Amino acid sequence: MKKFITVVLLSAMPFAANAEWVGGVGYLNLSDSEGGVDISLNAIAASIGYRFESEGDFSFMPELRFGTGVGDDDLFGVSVEIDSILALSVRGQYDYDSGVYLFGAPAYANLDLKASAGGVSASEDDWEFGIGGGIGYMFSDRASGEFLYETYDGTDVIGVAVKVSF
């Protein structure tokens, strides 16, 4: 067993040598349309990830995003707003020489919603699997901007973010 653990640790060292933390902040729009009823909510989210570089121009990054709502929407006289967002994903990313990069990621996310009307409020949260992708541009060795699209069981998420490597 010791030999197995040693081999695993030694094989992971090249990845750890080419790894970096990536943090960011972004704006998200969540929209859903079902049965002729449309809802659109906005949020600000921060993210932290650890990017592992592999051979060539491909990398992967486990990432945690967390955020809160910055706007609400009215649905039949009921005010609906985002209380919190939490998402875990593992991003696969391909970097081009021009500074442009493409990424895709499966995600598992929790959305906590609050609905209120007439002084009464209720909240509900739900975990969903989703898939997403996007495009980004490296402005410098450490800073980038990106556009993101994700979908979770009919809910579309569109976002823009600024990321910094450290």
Disulfide bonds with the S-S distance in Angstrom:
none
